[in-house]
């Protein structure tokens, strides 16, 4: 069988199952008696094994099969799971992940499972030896306590039912779906018999399954759980005794193919095959490139809509204005829907951190309580894809530099277990992701000493360095407070890389710290990178766009007080001195006197820049626009505070402001953002 057409789905589902296994294994280590987590592990492992066997990847299937034996041992215990066992399982998951990557890159399975299988078998043998020691003691007791029959005595609320499942005609991997059906049924009862038998499902290629179950939930709930499995068509739930009586009467009905006309309970009949087919078609996997193309064409529609609105306002044709309003309404709805299609939960990034925190904290010998908040918060898929590395840097920094050892925390009067919180939320048209720890915080004296030794600051600056200045130094290229270079830190590329990456996404990074209390790193990002709401301005006739969520307010220059403070222009507003910067100078059109607003500038735009305000002087405020963003080659905007471009409805190109880069364009010397009430 040619399986090449199924390869993209296989790779996508394998990665989902591996991510789920990494998360659930770490969770099980914390709560070994969590039956729900164990069921999730078995479901993911079953699916991974079945998919791999179907696709012909024997090494992955063999390793996963042996892992199931270890998972079965974990199911039998409620005490703490030895760290060595979890380490071996996680090594197996890493090997499986590497094998999936090689299949994706080369189409060839590159995995040597035998050493890992031997280690897994050693764990099983150790448990078998322990069981053998108890066998003699159990033998006598077994004589007085016979093994229960296959069908247990029904308790209150339990029913013996027969569930007939028919998979869709176009199911790609029936064995995998069959395993998933069994896993779904076990969440609602105990399986006592099936056709085909569960142990024969590895090579299952049919469409029909029948499972006898001691059910603990209603028929409708049971049927809905089965229909939640992809590629399930019809589902029928019958009373087992009634089903057997009908088979006896008909004398030939097969267990694996129950008649569709078989009588069902009212609840089961209500949600039969039709509902199942609808559920199977309710989700569709779409290639990411198609979504990108859809967003591109949506952006073009936004541009053309703006042009049509402009022309309609000048045409004066009867009825045209109403038609344009309807077009605008419909295109807005379509734009909103396209944006929602591209939105995915930030959980896709957050799921990697329980495993990361577990590994890093074990290596550092620290006790860490990880808290994840807001993982359902949604943002653009492109942003999610690019967010992983910066967050990994911040989490590693908190674990390595921020949180203290249990001994140090005890000496500081803290609980021995440190807290690391990763949270996401929406705010002001942006997504805000924070990494917070209750560790030692940033020590200005230590930062000053290290910066002085590297020639980044002078002795005078070191003597007056405060927490805010120390935090800013952490972002300097090549700077690190680590004493030695190791696997986790010390190379001075972490925070600099974080700021560079987030700035490339049109966002900003803010770090606040209190010595002895902890540090908070906050990332603010736009919800999407494809279409942005911007304030359109002009400077010396050139158009520029400023992200609307970075604009605090606008004002006329006339009537405002602008003074020279330490040789730099400052806007005196509400007793605060705000640096003034001409837009044309910041965006790549310098003049002989960049420290002064141009005489043609008439307005000021107050822009948020890394937690402070900058007054950007412009010659004209055009208004709010929705702009379709496009990246610029590095050589085009080298040295200018621009991050991209967009095309206006009249065909002209507007440059998009890189607000964080404005800080670097402020004329020096300048006052810090903490300067208040300038004399």
LOMIGU-394143 format. One line per field, with one value per residue (C-alpha): x, y, z; residue number from 1. Coordinates in steps of 0.2 Angstrom, whole numbers, plus 5000, padded with zeros to 4 digits. Layout:
BEGIN
c1 c(X  ...)
c2 c(Y  ...)
c3 c(Z  ...)
seq c(NUM  ...)
This chain:
BEGIN
c1 c(5000  5006  5006  5015  4999  4995  5013  5008  4994  5005  5018  5006  4997  5013  5020  5003  5004  5022  5019  5004  5015  5029  5016  5007  5022  5028  5011  5010  5027  5019  5003  5006  4988  4980  4970  4964  4982  4986  4972  4978  4995  4988  4977  4992  5004  4991  4988  5006  5010  4996  5000  5018  5014  5002  5015  5028  5040  5044  5057  5045  5031  5043  5049  5031  5025  5038  5034  5016  5023  5031  5015  5005  5017  5014  4995  4997  5005  5000  5016  5029  5037  5056  5065  5075  5059  5053  5070  5070  5053  5057  5073  5062  5051  5066  5071  5054  5054  5071  5064  5049  5060  5071  5056  5049  5066  5072  5057  5068  5066  5082  5081  5090  5077  5086  5096  5081  5070  5083  5082  5063  5063  5075  5062  5048  5060  5063  5044  5042  5054  5045  5029  5037  5042  5024  5017  5019  5010  4996  4993  4985  4974  4969  4962  4949  4947  4944  4947  4931  4922  4924  4908  4908  4893  4884  4883  4870  4871  4880  4873  4879  4878  4884  4892  4892  4904  4906  4921  4920  4923  4938  4946  4965  4971  4958  4969  4973  4955  4950  4963  4956  4938  4943  4952  4936  4925  4936  4932  4914  4915  4925  4927  4923  4923  4925  4926  4939  4949  4959  4975  4972  4969  4987  4983  4965  4960  4941  4927  4916  4919  4908  4912  4903  4905  4900  4894  4893  4885  4870  4869  4869  4885  4893  4888  4895  4911  4914  4909  4922  4935  4940  4933  4919  4903  4888  4887  4873  4872  4861  4857  4868  4854  4842  4856  4860  4842  4840  4855  4848  4832  4840  4852  4866  4870  4888  4895  4906  4892  4876  4861  4857  4839  4842  4831  4840  4835  4827  4843  4854  4843  4842  4860  4864  4874  4869  4876  4892  4895  4893  4905  4918  4917  4917  4936  4948  4967  4972  4990  4998  5003  4985  4981  4995  4988  4971  4977  4987  4972  4962  4974  4973  4954  4956  4967  4955  4940  4948  4951  4933  4927  4937  4931  4913  4914  4918  4907  4890  4881  4864  4864  4883  4886  4873  4881  4899  4892  4886  4902  4912  4901  4903  4922  4924  4915  4925  4941  4936  4933  4949  4958  4950  4955  4973  4971  4977  4979  4996  4995  5004  5020  5016  5015  5033  5037  5032  5045  5058  5056  5057  5073  5082  5077  5083  5099  5101  5095  5081  5063  5051  5032  5027  5011  5003  4989  4979  4985  4968  4973  4973  4985  4990  4998  5014  5016  5015  5028  5040  5037  5044  5063  5061  5050  5063  5076  5066  5061  5079  5085  5072  5077  5096  5098  5082  5077  5088  5092  5082  5096  5098  5079  5078  5092  5082  5066  5057  5049  5061  5051  5052  5037  5038  5023  5020  5004  4995  4981  4974  4976  4973  4973  4989  4993  5004  5014  5023  5037  5037  5048  5050  5069  5083  5079  5092  5106  5112  5129  5133  5127  5137  5153  5151  5147  5162  5174  5168  5169  5151  5149  5161  5165  5153  5139  5143  5142  5124  5117  5099  5088  5081  5098  5104  5089  5093  5111  5105  5099  5117  5124  5137  5132  5129  5130  5134  5151  5155  5149  5138  5124  5111  5119  5134  5136  5128  5116  5100  5091  5099  5091  5074  5073  5079  5066  5052  5056  5055  5038  5032  5032  5042  5050  5048  5058  5055  5063  5064  5080  5076  5058  5059  5058  5044  5048  5033  5032  5019  5014  5001  4988  4992  5007  4997  4985  4988  4978  4989  4990  4995  5006  5017  5034  5041  5028  5032  5019  5023  5012  5013  5004  4989  4992  5008  5000  4995  4989  4992  4993  4998  5015  5008  5005  5016  5032  5048  5064  5082  5087  5106  5107  5092  5074  5061  5042  5036  5020  5011  5028  5036  5051  5048  5061  5056  5062  5058  5049  5059  5075  5070  5064  5079  5079  5092  5095  5109  5100  5092  5090  5077  5059  5058  5050  5037  5031  5015  5009  5016  5012  5016  5022  5026  5044  5050  5040  5043  5035  5044  5036  5037  5035  5026  5020  5003  4991  4982  4971  4968  4971  4971  4987  4993  5011  5025  5043  5058  5075  5088  5098  5083  5080  5097  5099  5081  5068  5056  5051  5041  5030  5012  5004  4991  4975  4983  4998  5010  5021  5021  5035  5030  5038  5048  5043  5056  5070  5065  5074  5091  5087  5085  5098  5111  5114  5096  5087  5081  5063  5064  5067  5052  5049  5063  5069)
c2 c(5000  5017  5027  5043  5053  5049  5055  5073  5068  5054  5067  5080  5067  5059  5076  5079  5062  5065  5082  5074  5060  5072  5083  5068  5058  5074  5076  5057  5059  5072  5063  5044  5039  5050  5038  5050  5055  5036  5034  5049  5041  5024  5032  5042  5027  5016  5028  5031  5013  5009  5023  5019  5000  5005  5017  5003  5011  4996  5004  5017  5004  4992  5005  5011  4994  4991  5008  5002  4987  5000  5011  4995  4994  5012  5009  4996  5007  5022  5027  5039  5034  5032  5046  5033  5026  5043  5047  5032  5035  5053  5047  5036  5050  5061  5046  5045  5064  5063  5048  5058  5073  5062  5054  5072  5078  5062  5050  5037  5031  5033  5025  5012  5006  4991  4999  5008  4993  4983  4997  4996  4977  4979  4989  4976  4962  4970  4972  4953  4948  4958  4950  4932  4935  4938  4924  4910  4921  4925  4907  4901  4917  4914  4897  4906  4921  4914  4926  4934  4929  4940  4949  4956  4957  4974  4987  5001  5012  5000  4992  4979  4986  4982  4996  4994  5006  5008  5018  5030  5023  5034  5031  5031  5022  5010  5002  5019  5024  5007  5010  5027  5020  5008  5022  5033  5018  5015  5032  5027  5009  4992  4983  4964  4958  4964  4958  4959  4956  4971  4962  4959  4977  4981  4974  4979  4985  4983  4996  4988  4985  4978  4981  4974  4986  4988  5005  5018  5033  5035  5029  5047  5051  5034  5037  5055  5050  5037  5050  5061  5050  5055  5045  5037  5035  5026  5022  5011  5007  4992  4983  4967  4955  4962  4961  4943  4938  4946  4937  4921  4924  4929  4915  4922  4940  4944  4953  4964  4970  4973  4977  4996  4992  4984  4991  5004  5013  5030  5039  5029  5031  5050  5052  5038  5037  5053  5063  5053  5057  5075  5075  5066  5080  5094  5097  5098  5098  5112  5115  5131  5138  5138  5148  5160  5162  5165  5179  5187  5188  5194  5208  5212  5213  5226  5237  5237  5239  5255  5261  5257  5267  5282  5282  5279  5295  5305  5297  5303  5288  5285  5269  5266  5272  5259  5245  5250  5250  5232  5227  5234  5225  5208  5210  5215  5199  5189  5197  5193  5175  5173  5180  5168  5153  5158  5159  5145  5143  5148  5131  5125  5134  5131  5112  5111  5119  5106  5094  5108  5114  5096  5093  5109  5110  5092  5097  5112  5103  5116  5113  5122  5124  5128  5137  5139  5152  5157  5143  5145  5163  5163  5172  5171  5155  5164  5172  5156  5148  5161  5163  5147  5151  5168  5160  5146  5159  5167  5151  5145  5162  5161  5144  5147  5165  5169  5155  5150  5133  5126  5130  5148  5151  5144  5157  5171  5166  5159  5142  5129  5127  5142  5147  5150  5156  5157  5167  5173  5186  5198  5217  5232  5223  5214  5197  5199  5184  5185  5174  5177  5170  5173  5172  5183  5197  5207  5214  5230  5229  5212  5218  5234  5224  5212  5227  5237  5222  5221  5239  5242  5256  5268  5269  5284  5274  5259  5269  5276  5260  5257  5242  5249  5252  5235  5227  5237  5230  5212  5215  5221  5209  5198  5202  5188  5187  5169  5164  5150  5145  5130  5121  5133  5150  5161  5164  5181  5178  5175  5191  5200  5186  5188  5206  5204  5191  5199  5216  5207  5201  5219  5217  5223  5215  5223  5216  5222  5216  5218  5212  5198  5196  5191  5196  5198  5197  5203  5200  5211  5205  5210  5197  5195  5200  5200  5215  5229  5244  5259  5277  5284  5300  5310  5318  5329  5321  5303  5292  5281  5269  5267  5252  5259  5249  5258  5276  5284  5301  5314  5333  5349  5356  5373  5378  5364  5367  5360  5363  5358  5347  5341  5346  5336  5342  5337  5339  5345  5337  5334  5338  5325  5327  5316  5315  5322  5314  5320  5306  5308  5307  5291  5283  5286  5304  5313  5331  5343  5345  5329  5335  5347  5345  5350  5367  5359  5347  5352  5337  5326  5307  5300  5282  5268  5263  5249  5255  5274  5287  5296  5311  5308  5325  5323  5335  5328  5316  5306  5294  5276  5263  5244  5240  5223  5221  5215  5212  5223  5216  5221  5232  5243  5248  5247  5260  5266  5262  5253  5235  5233  5241  5241  5247  5260  5260  5273  5262  5272  5263  5267  5262  5254  5260  5249  5258  5249  5255  5273  5272  5270  5285  5297  5311  5309  5314  5311  5309  5292  5288  5290  5308  5318  5336  5343  5360)
c3 c(5000  4995  5011  5005  5003  5022  5027  5032  5043  5051  5055  5062  5073  5079  5085  5094  5103  5108  5115  5125  5131  5137  5146  5154  5160  5169  5176  5182  5190  5201  5204  5202  5207  5193  5183  5170  5166  5164  5152  5142  5141  5136  5123  5115  5116  5107  5094  5091  5090  5078  5066  5065  5062  5048  5040  5041  5054  5064  5075  5082  5084  5093  5105  5109  5112  5125  5133  5135  5146  5157  5157  5163  5178  5182  5181  5195  5208  5218  5226  5220  5203  5203  5194  5185  5177  5171  5164  5154  5147  5143  5134  5124  5119  5114  5103  5095  5092  5083  5073  5067  5063  5051  5043  5040  5033  5023  5023  5032  5049  5058  5076  5085  5098  5105  5118  5125  5123  5134  5147  5147  5148  5163  5172  5168  5173  5190  5193  5188  5200  5214  5208  5209  5227  5231  5221  5234  5247  5235  5230  5246  5247  5229  5233  5244  5233  5215  5200  5195  5179  5163  5166  5183  5194  5190  5203  5205  5190  5179  5163  5151  5134  5116  5106  5087  5078  5059  5053  5039  5021  5018  5035  5032  5047  5054  5067  5075  5075  5083  5097  5100  5101  5114  5124  5123  5129  5144  5150  5152  5158  5158  5141  5144  5126  5108  5090  5084  5100  5106  5105  5086  5082  5077  5059  5059  5042  5043  5046  5059  5078  5092  5110  5125  5140  5158  5156  5170  5159  5149  5131  5124  5133  5128  5109  5109  5117  5102  5089  5096  5088  5070  5056  5066  5056  5064  5082  5090  5108  5113  5129  5128  5132  5119  5106  5110  5110  5092  5086  5092  5083  5067  5069  5059  5063  5065  5080  5069  5058  5067  5056  5055  5058  5075  5088  5099  5114  5111  5117  5105  5091  5093  5089  5077  5061  5054  5069  5069  5051  5054  5068  5058  5045  5058  5057  5042  5042  5031  5025  5033  5017  5011  5026  5022  5005  5011  5023  5008  4997  5012  5014  4996  4998  5012  5001  4987  4999  5005  4987  4982  4998  4992  4974  4980  4991  4976  4963  4968  4960  4967  4978  4977  4994  5001  4991  4997  5015  5012  5004  5019  5031  5022  5020  5038  5043  5031  5037  5055  5051  5041  5056  5068  5057  5059  5078  5089  5108  5115  5123  5108  5115  5134  5133  5131  5148  5160  5153  5151  5169  5175  5166  5170  5188  5191  5183  5194  5210  5213  5218  5207  5206  5189  5186  5169  5167  5151  5140  5130  5125  5106  5094  5076  5071  5064  5081  5090  5079  5082  5101  5107  5107  5116  5130  5132  5135  5148  5157  5157  5164  5178  5183  5181  5187  5196  5207  5222  5228  5243  5255  5249  5249  5267  5272  5264  5274  5259  5255  5249  5233  5221  5210  5191  5183  5164  5160  5144  5142  5130  5133  5122  5106  5110  5119  5135  5140  5156  5165  5183  5197  5216  5216  5220  5207  5198  5209  5202  5211  5203  5186  5187  5192  5177  5165  5171  5168  5150  5147  5144  5157  5166  5185  5187  5179  5189  5205  5201  5192  5198  5195  5179  5172  5177  5168  5152  5153  5153  5135  5129  5116  5124  5142  5155  5174  5174  5182  5170  5153  5153  5144  5151  5151  5151  5133  5133  5119  5128  5132  5117  5106  5115  5111  5093  5090  5098  5090  5073  5077  5081  5099  5115  5130  5147  5162  5180  5196  5214  5223  5234  5228  5210  5192  5179  5160  5150  5131  5122  5104  5091  5089  5071  5059  5043  5045  5058  5064  5062  5064  5047  5048  5036  5039  5025  5013  5017  5024  5040  5050  5069  5077  5085  5101  5104  5102  5119  5112  5099  5101  5091  5094  5095  5113  5120  5130  5123  5132  5130  5144  5144  5126  5120  5117  5130  5129  5146  5149  5166  5175  5165  5153  5137  5124  5107  5091  5073  5063  5047  5057  5065  5049  5039  5033  5044  5044  5050  5066  5072  5090  5085  5078  5060  5057  5046  5060  5067  5078  5091  5093  5110  5108  5120  5119  5131  5146  5143  5132  5116  5108  5089  5079  5062  5049  5047  5055  5041  5051  5056  5043  5042  5033  5026  5032  5022  5028  5022  5017  5030  5018  5014  5032  5040  5053  5052  5065  5053  5053  5037  5024  5017  5001  5002  4991  4980  4976  4987  5000  5019  5030  5047  5063  5074  5090  5101  5090  5093  5110  5101  5090  5104  5103  5117  5130  5136  5153  5158  5159  5178  5177  5183  5186  5176  5182)
seq c(1  2  3  4  5  6  7  8  9  10  11  12  13  14  15  16  17  18  19  20  21  22  23  24  25  26  27  28  29  30  31  32  33  34  35  36  37  38  39  40  41  42  43  44  45  46  47  48  49  50  51  52  53  54  55  56  57  58  59  60  61  62  63  64  65  66  67  68  69  70  71  72  73  74  75  76  77  78  79  80  81  82  83  84  85  86  87  88  89  90  91  92  93  94  95  96  97  98  99  100  101  102  103  104  105  106  107  108  109  110  111  112  113  114  115  116  117  118  119  120  121  122  123  124  125  126  127  128  129  130  131  132  133  134  135  136  137  138  139  140  141  142  143  144  145  146  147  148  149  150  151  152  153  154  155  156  157  158  159  160  161  162  163  164  165  166  167  168  169  170  171  172  173  174  175  176  177  178  179  180  181  182  183  184  185  186  187  188  189  190  191  192  193  194  195  196  197  198  199  200  201  202  203  204  205  206  207  208  209  210  211  212  213  214  215  216  217  218  219  220  221  222  223  224  225  226  227  228  229  230  231  232  233  234  235  236  237  238  239  240  241  242  243  244  245  246  247  248  249  250  251  252  253  254  255  256  257  258  259  260  261  262  263  264  265  266  267  268  269  270  271  272  273  274  275  276  277  278  279  280  281  282  283  284  285  286  287  288  289  290  291  292  293  294  295  296  297  298  299  300  301  302  303  304  305  306  307  308  309  310  311  312  313  314  315  316  317  318  319  320  321  322  323  324  325  326  327  328  329  330  331  332  333  334  335  336  337  338  339  340  341  342  343  344  345  346  347  348  349  350  351  352  353  354  355  356  357  358  359  360  361  362  363  364  365  366  367  368  369  370  371  372  373  374  375  376  377  378  379  380  381  382  383  384  385  386  387  388  389  390  391  392  393  394  395  396  397  398  399  400  401  402  403  404  405  406  407  408  409  410  411  412  413  414  415  416  417  418  419  420  421  422  423  424  425  426  427  428  429  430  431  432  433  434  435  436  437  438  439  440  441  442  443  444  445  446  447  448  449  450  451  452  453  454  455  456  457  458  459  460  461  462  463  464  465  466  467  468  469  470  471  472  473  474  475  476  477  478  479  480  481  482  483  484  485  486  487  488  489  490  491  492  493  494  495  496  497  498  499  500  501  502  503  504  505  506  507  508  509  510  511  512  513  514  515  516  517  518  519  520  521  522  523  524  525  526  527  528  529  530  531  532  533  534  535  536  537  538  539  540  541  542  543  544  545  546  547  548  549  550  551  552  553  554  555  556  557  558  559  560  561  562  563  564  565  566  567  568  569  570  571  572  573  574  575  576  577  578  579  580  581  582  583  584  585  586  587  588  589  590  591  592  593  594  595  596  597  598  599  600  601  602  603  604  605  606  607  608  609  610  611  612  613  614  615  616  617  618  619  620  621  622  623  624  625  626  627  628  629  630  631  632  633  634  635  636  637  638  639  640  641  642  643  644  645  646  647  648  649  650  651  652  653  654  655  656  657  658  659  660  661  662  663  664  665  666  667  668  669  670  671  672  673  674  675  676  677  678  679)
